[in-house]
């Protein structure tokens, strides 16, 4: 059966979202014995091991680069985002952390305007305001004190946005696979230094969760990248929202977590705003090409 490119991309994105949701679940399971910083280290170190066959096949030429400084900056930003994000996953409901992660493209749009001097018109500014309003809906600052876990989830989204801006400049000259291998190679020692004060050796069960979360994250990125290659961003980006019901179902089944109505409403508002911004960016790019 022949599938269209858009349908193939949709299937690939759905698979990617399942694996990303599983990674979040394995992080929560691993956190019953290990500190979040140690989990970050094993996520990166085991990813290096998983990518060794690819590096062996490609040869050391895959590591050639003239932009080690930017690659290092990307690694520092990304591993910092992982520290915040992994800690958030151990402190607040998984669905809430997932909903707040949808705000990353909002921060990326602001960063692109301020740092890369990209033009942002009124429609996207309005969408930004709506998106950040969705974040406030999830946080409910008037009804309850904003938890440290929620703050960490927002910090994670902000740092991921800054990472996206760096990647945007890197992929103009670097191969995507090279960017990924440098990411895990550089992040592993940084994460190890941060993890040492909290170090405990994983039990046999923990090794299982650690390998599964590293595999789920790596496989998820492979499917995500393939989807982005064969279809426009505007076609695949809406499927990211599938993460919320998937993670909500898993969290209810394993941990008895029931997402609040405000998490669903706020998550939907944030996602709608980011989807619109992505659409406007694609329209602007097509106009420039014409």
C-alpha positions in Angstrom: 0.0 0.0 0.0 1.4 3.4 -1.1 1.2 6.1 1.5 1.5 9.8 0.7 4.3 11.8 2.2 2.0 13.7 4.5 0.5 10.4 5.8 3.9 8.8 6.3 5.0 11.9 8.2 1.9 11.7 10.4 2.6 8.0 11.2 6.2 8.8 12.0 5.3 11.7 14.3 2.7 9.6 16.1 5.4 6.9 16.7 7.9 9.6 17.9 5.3 11.0 20.3 4.7 7.6 21.8 8.5 7.1 22.4 8.9 10.6 23.9 6.0 9.9 26.2 7.6 6.6 27.2 10.9 8.4 27.9 9.2 10.7 30.3 7.6 7.7 32.0 10.9 5.9 32.4 12.5 9.1 33.8 9.8 9.1 36.5 10.3 5.4 37.2 14.1 5.8 37.5 13.7 8.8 39.8 12.4 6.4 42.6 16.1 5.5 43.3 18.2 8.0 41.3 18.6 11.8 41.4 17.5 13.6 38.3 21.1 14.8 37.5 22.3 11.2 37.5 19.4 10.2 35.2 20.5 13.0 32.8 24.0 11.6 32.8 22.9 8.0 31.9 20.5 9.4 29.3 23.4 11.0 27.5 26.1 8.3 28.2 23.9 5.4 27.0 22.9 7.4 24.0 26.6 7.6 23.1 26.7 3.8 23.3 23.6 3.5 21.1 25.1 5.8 18.5 28.5 4.1 18.3 27.5 1.7 15.5 26.4 4.7 13.4 29.7 6.5 14.2 31.7 3.3 13.4 29.9 3.1 10.0 30.4 6.8 9.2 34.0 7.0 10.4 35.6 9.9 12.3 34.9 12.2 9.4 31.4 12.6 10.9 33.0 14.5 13.7 34.8 17.1 11.5 33.5 20.6 12.3 34.6 24.2 12.3 31.9 25.2 14.8 33.0 23.5 18.0 32.1 26.7 20.0 28.5 26.7 18.8 28.2 23.0 19.3 29.5 23.4 22.9 27.0 26.2 23.5 24.2 24.0 22.3 25.4 21.2 24.6 25.5 23.5 27.7 22.0 24.9 26.9 20.5 21.5 26.2 22.0 19.7 29.2 20.8 22.6 31.4 17.3 22.1 29.9 17.5 18.4 30.7 18.5 19.1 34.3 15.4 21.4 34.7 13.1 19.2 32.7 14.0 15.9 34.3 13.7 17.4 37.8 10.2 18.8 36.8 9.1 15.3 35.7 10.0 14.0 39.2 8.1 16.8 41.0 4.9 17.5 39.2 2.2 15.5 37.3 3.5 14.2 34.0 0.6 15.8 32.0 1.3 19.2 33.6 5.0 19.0 32.7 4.1 18.0 29.2 1.6 20.8 28.8 4.1 23.4 29.9 6.7 22.0 27.5 4.5 23.2 24.7 5.6 26.7 25.5 9.1 26.2 24.1 8.2 27.5 20.6 6.8 30.6 22.2 10.1 31.4 23.8 11.9 30.5 20.6 9.9 33.1 18.6 10.7 35.8 21.2 14.4 34.8 21.1 14.5 34.8 17.3 13.2 38.3 17.3 15.5 39.6 20.0 18.7 37.6 19.1 18.4 36.8 15.4 16.5 40.0 14.6 13.8 38.0 12.8 10.7 40.1 11.9 7.7 39.2 14.0 4.4 40.8 12.9 1.3 41.5 14.9 -0.4 38.2 14.2 2.4 36.3 15.7 2.7 38.7 18.6 -1.0 38.1 19.3 -0.5 34.4 19.1 2.5 34.7 21.6 0.3 36.5 24.1 -2.4 33.9 23.7 0.2 31.1 24.2 1.6 32.7 27.4 -1.9 33.1 28.6 -2.3 29.4 28.2 0.8 28.9 30.3 -0.8 31.0 33.1 -4.0 28.8 32.8 -1.9 25.7 33.5 0.0 27.3 36.4 -3.1 28.9 38.0 -1.1 31.4 40.0 -4.1 32.9 41.7 -5.6 29.7 42.8 -2.5 28.1 44.2 1.2 28.8 44.7 3.3 28.0 41.7 5.3 24.9 42.5 9.1 24.6 42.1 8.4 21.8 39.6 6.3 24.0 37.4 8.9 26.7 37.5 11.5 24.1 36.4 9.2 23.0 33.6 9.1 26.6 32.4 12.9 27.0 32.7 13.2 23.8 30.7 11.0 25.2 27.9 13.0 28.4 27.8 16.3 26.7 27.6 15.0 24.3 24.9 13.9 27.4 23.0 17.4 28.8 23.2 18.8 25.4 22.1 16.5 25.5 19.0 17.9 28.9 18.0 21.5 27.5 18.2 20.5 24.4 16.2 18.8 26.6 13.6 22.2 28.2 12.9 24.2 25.0 13.2 22.1 23.0 10.7 23.0 25.5 8.0 26.5 24.0 7.8 26.5 20.8 10.0 24.9 17.4 9.3 22.0 16.6 11.7 23.6 13.4 12.8 26.9 15.2 13.6 25.0 17.7 15.7 23.3 14.9 17.7 26.5 12.9 18.3 28.4 16.0 19.5 25.4 16.8 21.7 25.6 13.6 23.7 29.4 13.5 23.6 29.7 16.9 25.1 26.8 16.6 27.5 27.9 13.4 29.1 30.9 14.8 31.0 28.9 17.9 32.0 26.1 15.7 33.4 28.6 13.4 35.1 30.2 16.4 37.0 26.7 17.5 38.1 25.7 14.0 39.1 28.7 13.0 41.2 27.4 14.7 44.5 24.2 12.7 44.2 25.8 9.4 42.9 24.3 6.0 43.8 24.9 2.9 41.6 21.7 1.8 39.9 20.1 -1.4 40.8 19.3 -4.1 38.2 15.8 -2.7 37.8 17.1 0.8 37.4 19.5 -0.3 34.6 16.5 -1.5 32.8 14.7 1.9 33.1 17.8 3.8 32.2 18.4 1.8 29.0 14.8 2.0 28.1 14.7 5.8 28.5 17.9 6.3 26.5 16.5 4.0 23.8 13.1 5.6 23.8 14.6 9.1 23.5 17.0 8.1 20.7 14.3 6.3 18.7 11.9 9.1 19.2 14.4 11.6 17.8 15.0 9.3 14.8 11.3 9.1 13.9 10.8 12.8 14.6 13.7 13.8 12.3 12.5 11.5 9.5 9.0 13.1 9.7 10.5 16.5 9.5 12.5 15.5 6.4 9.6 14.2 4.3 6.9 16.8 5.3 6.6 20.5 6.1 6.8 21.6 9.8 3.2 22.8 9.6 2.1 19.3 8.7 3.9 17.4 11.5 4.0 20.0 14.3 0.3 19.6 15.3 0.9 15.9 16.1 3.1 17.0 19.1 -0.2 17.6 21.0 -0.8 13.8 21.0 1.9 13.6 23.7 -0.6 15.1 26.2 -3.3 12.4 26.0 -0.7 9.6 25.7 1.2 10.8 28.8 -2.0 11.4 30.7 -3.2 7.8 30.0 0.2 6.4 31.1 0.4 8.6 34.2 -3.1 7.6 35.2 -2.4 3.9 34.7 1.0 3.7 36.4 0.9 6.5 39.0 -2.8 7.3 39.5 -2.4 10.9 38.3 -5.5 12.6 37.0 -4.8 15.9 35.0 -6.8 18.9 36.0 -9.2 20.5 33.6 -7.0 23.6 33.6 -4.0 21.5 32.4 -6.1 20.3 29.4 -7.4 23.8 28.6 -4.1 25.5 29.1 -2.2 22.9 27.1 -4.7 23.2 24.2 -4.3 27.0 24.2 -0.5 26.9 24.3 -0.5 24.3 21.5 -2.9 26.2 19.3 -0.8 29.3 19.6 2.4 27.5 18.8 0.7 25.8 15.8 -0.4 29.1 14.5 3.1 30.6 14.9 4.6 27.7 13.0 2.1 28.1 10.2 2.8 31.9 9.9 6.6 31.1 9.8 6.1 28.6 7.0 4.0 31.1 5.1 6.7 33.8 5.5 9.4 31.3 4.3 7.4 30.4 1.2 6.9 34.1 0.3 10.7 34.7 0.6 11.4 31.7 -1.7 9.0 33.1 -4.3 
